[in-house]
Amino acid sequence: MPAALSAVVITRNAATQLEACLASVAFAQETLVVDSGSTDGTVERARARGARVIEHEWLGFGRQKQFAVAQAAHDWVLCIDADERVSAPLRASIVAELAAPRGHVYAMARCNRFMGRWLRHGEGYPDWNTRLFHRQHARWSDDAVHEHVLTTASVGRLAGDLLHESAETLERYLDKQNRYTTLQAERMLADGRDAGALQMLFSPVVRFLKFYVFRLGFLDGVPGLVHIAIGCMNSFNKYAKLRALRAGSR
């Protein structure tokens, strides 16, 4: 008998995205939504789709996801965001793997839609994300942003894409990146890290060469260029913000 699976989603004001997300994980034996104060009908839509809903205060991305994993009914969990969808090939891979698991932790390629185009190169693809795991062998980190799965087990890879269908505007995307780089700088300051002028200067250059040139990001046209340009800006901004925070703490 295949191992039972809980699909776990954390939400806040995700009503416009959630239904497609939940439809893509309908093959799971349980769908669990952990919501943190939505006011747009997210909770009602989740329940209408048959999801079990828990309302819980926001803890930061890593801790919120780990809280959700701990509430799941089954040990095997698939963690996805409201603006992500499990493609048909990925669904088939997950079902086949759970019928006879060869490991305990699995990553999947995430394909990002940006400025109306699916990015297939650069840092936009394959963008491997660990999302399927047995919770006795892995957990989410406590990071407030850029959280990741912690495990000592070997990480297998599944065929098929996790589709990231973000509907946000470029302006909202930039606002989110600004918040994320602030959180990264605060985390680096708490860890006692510092950044010099050379790191601020060369980090964006190295990132551009790695993803736009060597990983063929230029093949994704203007959306690919904009995507990597913002990533390079983020590399500079997080270190600049770290320097500003360190100067303010003296």
N, C-alpha and C positions, 0 to 999 in steps of 0.2 A: 504494500500500500504506500502511495506517495506520502512524503512528510507533509504535515499540515502547515500552512503558511498564513502569517498575518501581514497584510499590507498596511504600513504605518505612514500617516501624513500629518505634518504639523501645519496649522493654518492661522492666518489672521487676515480678515477681509479678502478672502479668495473666492468669493461666490462665482465670479465670471469664469474662473478657470477650473473649479473643483470638479464639476460634473464629468468633463472629459477625462480628467485624471482618474476618478473613481471607476469610470466605465472601463478604462484600460487595465485595471487591476481586479476586475470582477471575478477572475479565475481563482483568486485567493480565498481560503476558507473563512478569513475574517478581514474586514476592513476597519481600521481604527483611525479616527481623526482626533487629534489633540488641538484644541483651539484656544487662542489667547486673546479673548476680548473682541471678537468680530462684531461689527454692527451692520453688516451688509447682507445678512441672511445666509452666511456661510454655514452656520450650525444647522439651520433648517434644511438646506439643500443636502447636506451630508446625511442627515437622518432620513430624508426622503429617498436617498440612494441606498439605504439599508446599512449605512455605516454606524458603528458604535462611536459615540462622541463623548469625549471627556473635556471639560473646560478647565483650564489651568493657567495660572499667571505666567507671564513670559520670563524665562530663565536665561536667555541667550541661546543661540542656535544649537550649540553642542549639548548643553544640559537639557534643553527642551526635547531634543531628539532622543537623548538617552532616557529621559523620563517616559517618553512615549513608548520606547522599546520595552521598558520594564512593565508597562501596563498591558502589553499584548497578550493574547490568550495562548499563543503558540511560541515555541522557541525559535523557529525559523521566521525571520522577519525580512521584509522587503521595504526599505525606507525610500520614499520618493517625495518630491515637493509638489505642491498643487499645480504648478505650471509645467509639470513633466508628464509624459505619457509613455507607457510600455508599448513598444511596437509589437506587431504580430510575431516577427522572428525572435525577438527577445522573450516574449511570452512562451513560445515553444521551447526555447532553451531552458528557461526556468523550470517549466513543468517537467521536462525530460531530466534535468539535473536532480530535482527533488524526488523523482521516482527511484533514483539510485545514486545518492550523493557520493561524490568522490573526494569531497573536502568539506570545510565548514564556513568558508568565506569566499565570496565571489565579487569580482568587479565587472562592470559593463561599460561599453563605450557610450558616451553621451554626445549627442549631436545637437548643436545649438543653432537656433534660428535667430538671426541678427539682421536688423534693417531689411526684413523681408526675404532673407536668403539663408538657406541651410549651409552653415560653414562646414567644409569637408577637409580643411587643411589647417596649418598653423596651430595656435593654441586652442582653436575652436573644435578640433577633432583629431584623434578620437576621444580626448578628454576622459580618460578612464576614471570611473568612480566606483568605489566599493559600496554597494548598497544592499546586497543579499548576504545574510550571514545567520549562523546559529548563535543566539545571544549568550550562550555559555562559553563561546570562544572569541567574542569580539564585543566592543562597545564604542560609543561615540566619545570623542575627546570633549573636554570642558570648554573649548574655545568659543568665545562669543561670536566669532565670525571665522569663515574658512575652516569650519569644523571638519574632522575626518575620523574615519574608523580606526580604532587601535586594536591590534591583534598580534599574536605571536605565531599564528597559523599561516601556512602558505596561502596565497590569494590566487584562486583560479580566475579564468576569464570566460565570459559567456558570449556567445554569438548573438547578434542583433543589437539594435540601438535603443537607448533611452532618449526619447525626444524631448528636448527642452524648448517648449513653445511659449516663450516669453511674449506677452502682449504689451509690455511697457514701452513708452516712448523713449527716444534717445535722451531727452531731458531727464526723465525719471531714472534712466540707467546711469547717467552721470551723477545724479544726486545720490544714488545707492553706492556707487563706487567711492564717492567722497566720504560717506559714512563708514564704509568698510576700511578705507585707508586710515581714518581716524582711530577706529577700533584696533587696527593692526599696530599703529604707532603706540597706543596706550599699552598694548600687550608687550611690545618690545621694551618699552620703558620699565614695566613691572619686572621684566626678565633681566634688567640691568644692561641692556644692549645700547650701543651708540652707533652713529653713522657719520662718516667723514665726507668731505667734498668729492673725493674720487668715487666713493660708492654711489653717491647721488648722481654723479655724472655718467658713470659707466654702466650702472645697472640697467637703465633704459636702453642703452646701445646694445648690450649683450642680449637683452630680451628681444629687441627688434631683429637682430641678426638670426637668433635661434629660431624664432617662430615665423617671421615674414619671409626670410630668405631660405634657410636650410630646411624648414618644414613646409615650404611652398605656400605660405599664407597669401602670397600675391595672386595665386590662382582663384581666390575667392572674391576677386574684384574689389570694388570700392568698399563694400561691407567688411571684407577681410582687412583692408587697410585701416578703416576706422576702428575696428575691434582691437587690432594690435597697437594702434596709436594710443588708445585709451589705456591699454595694459601697460604700455611704457610710461605713460603719465602717472599711473598708479604706483609704479616702481619708484619714480622720483618723489611723488607726494608723500608716501608713507615714511621715507627717510627724512624728508624735509620737516614733516610734522613731528617726527621723533626728536630731531634737533631742537625744534621749537619747544617741545615739552620739557626736554632736559634743561634748556636755558631758563624756562619759567620755573623749574623746580629748585634752581640754585638760590 
